[in-house]
């Protein structure tokens, strides 16, 4: 399926759909940025920053370290 289903004019529904998709694909960078953009549009820029910070932290924790 394409990403069009996430682009609904209702921002709350859009965020819910993006969160559902991220439960299926928790490392999808594009979905994380769409969700952050939606949080900003909802007037929650601090939540968006925290959301992306958690995503980047999760990525950093999954990168294998060299022995």
Protein Blocks (a to p, Z undefined) as FASTA:
>chain_A
ZZklmmcfblklmmmmmmmmmmmmmmbmklmmmmmmmmmmnopaklmmmmmmmmmmmmmm
mpccdZZ
